[in-house]
Amino acid sequence: MSPQPTTESTEVLIVGAGPAGATAAAWAARAGREVLLIDRAIFPRDKTCGDGLTPRAVAELDLLGLGSWVRSLHTHDGLDLAVFGRGYPMQWPEGPFPAVTAAVPRMEFDARLLAEATESGAVFRGGVRVSDALTDDSGRVLGVRTADGEIGCRTLLVADGAGSPIGNRLGRKWLRDKMYAVAARSYMTSGRGDDKMLTVAVGAGRGDAVMSPGYGWLFPLGGGRVNVGYGVMVSDELPLPGSSRSLHDAFIEQMRDRWQLIGDPENYAAAPLSIGGMVENIAGPNWMLIGDAACGTNPVTGEGIDFAMESARHAVEMLGADDYTQAWPDLLQTLYAEPLAAERKIIRAIGMHPRLGRQLVPLLMSNGWRGRFVLRSAANLVAEGDKDAAARLFRLVGRISERSERPIFGHRR
């Protein structure tokens, strides 16, 4: 006789235990809420990623109480932007965000965030595969269905990644025809694995084709190891210029001597990335999509961890509102629409006019002030309270871009 399916209930149910889900679980548990965090994977588990933590991500770790932990690892002082073979090293700017970054393998990083969530009081279960979301006629989520039964909830936070199967069940629409990205990464032994700067390489010796519209990275992990990868933006106007593996392997060979790369790449993985707010229907009466499920990845850098952690914190702050259907996309629109629109506009311009990018980027980087502006803009290091000229210019570009780059988080004119 087969066992009967079980039914249980919790106040806050979070599907997906990556950076967004684990961060949300920690904050919600600290706020005194009953939290159940579930994931189909058994942790620790790997994840396709460049492993880079931007100053914005480090700021979120500071808020969470993990600042000392991340600074005890191999950290970086800045970014070396290599444009067609010429390097432009820049220190991280002092300001509202910490002037430090790190690269932590996701196997380690996600496990540490998950531990913080459970230590804060959340309950975690791995190996739980959700097959459906249960809703009433008003669109309110009653719970989810799993292989073992049903889990009821008052609030559902969906953090199940770029593909977001549960979000899709709830009506989420990922606008991949507008823009998305494909990224491939591996790990290698390197004579420069203890460098104190992240390296991002545009052009990499392959001419205009690489400028349209991808770049490679080498992120030192310490201990003589690096995360090396290649990412490319894709849209209806910018088709994928080759397979992810071929672009990744070609980049490694171009950088092998310069970075003293030894042997063959290990643990190769590739995945699509949801980019720049290109999504609709990310909330309902008592549910919200956060992290990659809400498509907040930076269009220029491909960075998504900072948005994952920020969106998780903001979602928890909104818990208890009467209805999230419009309030949640409105908040994301207010916080992120302008920078995401500006960054998407930059990618489209360079992708459609590679020669312009080849001439313009070195010109911008040749001046200290302009270079810092590029760095702050690309990495979204302009805070709400910044009043300097670079911040005002960035916001102006964002406002102009937003008028033509909609929809972002489902907003339309």
N, C-alpha and C positions, 0 to 999 in steps of 0.2 A: 504493500500500500504506500503510495507516494505521500510525502509530507505535505500538509496544508500550507499555502502561502501565508506569510506573516504580514501583519499590518501594524505600523507604528507611526508616531507623529513627533514632530519637533517644531520649534518656533521658527528657526532660520535653517533652511536646507541649502547647502552650497554644492553644486555639481562641478567637479574639477578642482584638483588640489595643486595646480601650478602656482606661480607667483600671485596671480589675481585671487584665486580661490583661497589660498593659505593666508594671504594678507587680510582678506575680508573676514575669514574665520577668526583670526587673532583679534582684530578690532571689535568684531561683534561680541566675542566671548568676554573681552575686557569691559564691554559696555553692559555686561550682566545678562546677555541674552543666551538662550539655549541654542546651541549650534551643533549641527551634524554636517560634517564635510565628507563627501564621498568621491571616489575616483575609480575608474575602471582598471587602472594600473596598480601594481604592487610597488610601493616605494622602498628604497630609492629606485628611480628610473631615469633613463637618459631622455634628452629632448634636443631636436635640431635647433641650434642657436649659435651665435657668435660668442656667447658667454659674457659679453661686455656689460658692465654696469656704469651708466652715465652719471654725471654729477646729480641729475634729478633723481635717479634711482638710489644713489647713496643718501640723498636727503630723505627719501622715504624710509630707508633702513635706519637712519638716525632717529626718525620719529618713532619707529617701531621698537627701538632699543637695541638694535643690532649694529650700531655704528662702530663700536670697539671691535666686534667680531670681524667685520669686513676690512677694517684697517689693519688687522693682524695678518691678513693675507697678502698676496703680491699685489701692490697697488701701482697706479700710474700717475704721473704729474701732468701729462698733456697728450696731445695728438700730433702725430707726424703725418700730414696730408701730402702724399706723393702724387703729383699731377704730371703725367707723361714723363716719368723718370726723374723729375725734380722735386725735392722734398721741401716742405714748408712746416718745420716744427713749431708748435705753439703750446704754451703753458695753458692749463685750464684757468679761466678768468676768476679772479676773486669777486665775490658778490653774494647773492642770496643762496646760491647752491655751493656745496663743498667743492673745493678745487682739487678733487681727487676722484679717480675712477679705479675700477678693479675688473678683472676677468676671472670668473669663478665657474667651473664646469657645472652645467645644470644638474647633473647627478648629485653634486654637493650642495649647490645653492637651493634647489627646491626642497631637498631634505631638511635643510636648516630652517627654512621658512615654515615647513610643515611642523617641525618640532616646536617652533615658537607658537604656532596655532594651538597645538595640543597642550603645551605648558600654560597657555593662557586660559584654558578651560574648554576648548572645542573638542568634540569627539570625532575621530577620523576612522573611516573604514575604506580600505583598499580592496580591489578586485570586485567592485560593485558596478555592474554594467546597467545603465539606465536605458530602457527601451522606449519609454514614452512619458510625456507630461500629461497629467490629468487635469482638465479644466472644466469650469461650468460654463453656462451660456453667456456670461458676461466677460469671459476671457480670464477670470481669476483662476490661478493655479491652486488646485486642491492637494496636489502631491505628484509623485512620480511612480512609475512602475518599474520594477527590477525583476531579475530572474527569481528572486526569493520572496517577492510580494510587493506591497505598496508602502511608500513612505509619505505620510501626509505632512503638510507644513503650512505655516501662516505666510511666510515669505520665501521666495525662491530666488537665489542668485546663481546665474548661469555663467560658469567660467570654464567651459569645455573646449576652448581653443578656436582657431581660425575657422575650421569647418563647422563647429557648433551644431552637432546633430540635434541637441535638445532645443537650442535657439531656433533652428529651422522648423522643428515641430510646432513651435509657438508662433511661427509666421515671420521670423527673421529672414531678410533678403540681403545676401552679400552681393554687392554690385561689382562683380569681378570684371565685367566688360569695361568699367571705368578705369580701374587700376588695381593691380595686385603685384606681388613680388614672388620670386622663387629664389631661395637661398640654399647653398650647399656648403657644408663644413666638414673638416676632419681635424685630427690632432697629429702633431708631428714633433719630433725632437729637433731642437734648433740651438745653434750657438748663441742666439740672441733671445733665448727664452726668458732671460731675467732682465730684459730691457725695461725701462721705466716709462715708455711711451707706447701708446697704441699706434698702429700704422694702418692707414686707409689709402689704397692706391687706385687712382683713376687713370685710365689709359693703359698703364702697365705694358707699354711697348707694342701694342697691337693696333694703333691707329684709331681712326674715328669710330670704328665699329664698336670698340669697347666703351667709348664715351657714350654710346647710345645703347642702353642707358644704365650700365652696371659698374660695379667696382669690387675690388678685392680687399681683404683685410688680413692682418696678422696681429693677433692679440696675445702678448706674452702672459703666460700663466705662472711663471716662476718654475724653478726646478728644471730649467732647460727644456720646457715644453711650450708650444704655442697652439692656439686655435687658429687655423687658417681656412679661409673660405672665400666664396664669391657669390654676390647677390646681383640680381637684375630685376628691374621694374618692367612689368608687362601690362599692356592695355590694348584697346582696340586699335590705337595708333602706333603702338610700340610692340611688335611681336617679339617673342623670345628668339634671340639671335643664334641659339644653339642649345644643345642639351645641357642640363645643369652639371652633369659629370664632366663633359668636355670643357666647359668654361672653368670649372674648378681645377681640373688637372692642368690645363694650360697656364692658369695663373700660378700654380705651384712651381711649374718649370721655369717660368719667367723670374720668380723670386728665389729660386733655390740657392743660387750662389750668394746673393746679397744677404739673405737671411740664414745662410749656413744650415739649410734644411737637410736632414739626414734620413735616408731610407724612404719608405713608402708611406703615404698617408694612412692613418688608422681611424677606425670607427666612422667612416664616411656616412653622412646622412644628408638628405635634402627634403625640403618641405615648402609648400606655398605659405605666403604671409598675407594677412589681411591688412590693407594699407589705408591710411588717411581718412578714416571716418566714412568709407564707402559702404554704407550699410543702412538698411531701413528696418523699422519695427524691432527696436531693441528693448522695449519695456511694455509692461501691461499693468493691470490694476495692482498686483502684488508681486511682480517679478521684474528683474533687471538683468541685462547682459553686461558683463564686465570683462576687462582684459582683451585678449585677442578676439573673443566672441563679438565684442563691440567694435572691432576694426579700428583701433587707435594707433597702430604702428606708424612710426615716423617715416614719411615717404623718402626722405633723403638718406637717412642713416640705417633704416631697417630696424631701429631699436624699438622694442615693445615692452620691456620689463618695467621701465619707469611709468608708462601709461597703465600697465596692469596693476601696479601697486597703488598709484594715485587714484585710478577709477574705483578700485576696491575700497579705499578709505572713504572716498566721497559717497559711494553707495551705502556704506554702513552709516554714515552721518545722516543719510536721507531716510533710513529705516524708521517706520512709524508714520510716514506721510500717508495721506488718505488714498492717493492714487499716483503711481509712478509713470503712467502711460506717456504723458507729455512732460512731466517734471524732469525725468531722467535725461531724455535727449536734449531738453532745453538747457540743462546744466552742462552737459558735455559740449553742446554748441557754444555756450558762453566761454567755457574754459579753453577749448581746443580748436574751434573752427578756423580762426584767423591764422594761427601758425600752420595748421595742416593744409589749408588752402594755399598759402604762400609756398610751402615746400612741394606740394604737388605741381604748382605752376612752374617752379624751378626745374623739376624733373622733366616735365613735358617740354619745356623750352629747350633744354639741353638735348633731350632725346630726339626732338624734331629738327634741331639745328646743331648738330655735333660740332661743326667748325666754330660756331659762335662760342660754344662752351670751351673748346680748346683754347681759344684766344682770351675769353673773358676771365676764366678762373685764375690763370697765372697773373693777369692784371690786377685782380682783386687781392690776391695773396701777396703781391709785391709790396704792399703798404701795411704797416703794423696795425693801424686803426681799421682799415678795410678787412684785413685778415681776421682780426678779433670779431668783427661784425659777422663775417662768414661763419666763424666757429660758433658763435652764440646763436646765430639763426639756424644753422644746420642741426645743431644738437638741442634746439629749443631751450636755451639757457636764459631766456628773457622772462623775468618774473613779473607778476602783476604790478608790483610797486616800483619797478625800474622806470626812471624818468630821463635817463641820459639820451643823447642823440641817436645812438644805435638802437635803443629800445623803441624810440618813437618812429624811426624809419622802418623797423621790423613790423610794427603794428600797422603802419600805413600800407606797406606792401601786402600784409595780410588782409586788411579791409578791402583793398582793391581786388585782390585775387579771389576773395570769397564771393564776390558778386558774380564771377563767371565759373567758379569751381564747385558750385553746389550740384547735387545735394551732399551735405555732410551730416552724418547721424540722422538722416531721414528728412532734413529740412529742405524745403523747396520754396522758391518765390512764387 
